[in-house]
Amino acid sequence: MSDIAAPITRRPERPGRATVATAAASVTRWACKLAGHAGQVLPGRVALRINPAYLAELSSNRTIALVSGTNGKTTTTAMLAAALRPHGPVASNASGANMLGGLATALLDSHAGRAALEVDEQYLPSAMREIRPAAVLLLNLSRDQLDRVGETRATAQRWRETVAGSDAAIIANADDPLVCWTAERHPRVTWVAAGRVWGPDGSICPWCIHPLDTAAGPGTASGGWRCGHCGATRPDPDWTITPTEPHGNASLRGPHHAALPLRPALPGAVNLGNAAMAIAAAATLNVPAPQALRAACEIDEVSGRYATAHDDGRTVWLLLAKNPAGWAATLDLIADRDDPVIISINAAQADGHDTSWLYDVPFEQLRARLVIATGARADDVGVRLGYADVPHRTVHAGIRQVLRELPTGTITLIGDYTSFRDARTALGARLTSVPATTPGAVEDTRDHAA
Ligand SMILES: [Zn+2]
């Protein structure tokens, strides 16, 4: 579109090296395909090794939005890309390869003039320096695996320093106090009341380290907050969702239009917030809000998440949860169901080896459900469930055998990244809508509880 934010033009540096980098990336892509790999990271990584300025060169003359946060990156990026797409092609790292090599590969693979890219929260500062995006979406910040991500406050400090010096439009979640702290020194912030499903990391005032008063506490989607000590308070949001219940008739109100019905195809309160962030960002990039909303709400699958598999009379709903905030959102999503729950944690390298975060997940909510703990770290899950007084069995077996431990009917499986990926492959999951639970499934399976 012609009136979209003006791209930043740079003088290309060292064209010789750029040519070599492009050629090396092409060869790497070809080699990846030959070896049966998707090649979503390596081509970009090789090119950056040859030409460290390559990401900046690939970004010049493009309008790019970066999406970062602990949770919701992939979904919000997919929604934003969909919202931008009616106005022409959009480059995106839809597979979730969100470090610098993945970003470079996504831009190498497409000549689109616009891009929506998710960025690992640790890499956001370097990505912003290289890419000089037109817009940056700051979703949330909360704890993740400590060995992989480190302390939340340290990440927030790096965001704060980078955001203050950026000329991008910032679209930030006003309900997350830590996000507000990272963005407060930027002159052009669009605030979105996008909700907060897990509160502990946002319960302390980032300015004065005193406890915050929250208008609606952790566990709800509404995240009003105020510090009684220093007076810091939630910024007045430009975009609000009313009401915040996912099954109600939610609507989205923005600065320049009346409330619009907000009904994302993806389930849960968390996806109302993801959609609101994507729509606000698209509007910042001059896409009319009703049009952006329509496109964002049509997204019904993201990298195979919310997939359903059928196996020998069992319907398995596969969900991905990687950290306390993701788990809180997922447990909220399944709160109305009564089917058995399989919890699979591998804590492999891609997941982060640290499992201490299991103790920050409110597993107590599963006390009335039949639960099986499995995965390479099944014993860790079992100990945690024991402390939460959740009746469960611990099963060391492949996913198909685990399913045999349960009667036919509907089953929910929640796994970390590698568990989810492996289960999806093993079961040949297809993308379908949320399966209805089978009445009586819990009663039928009580014998299996420990
Ligand atoms: Zn304070």
Residues whose N, C-alpha, C, O or C-beta is under 5 A from the ligand:
A	BS01	ZN	C205 W207 C208 I209 C227 H229 C230 G231 A232
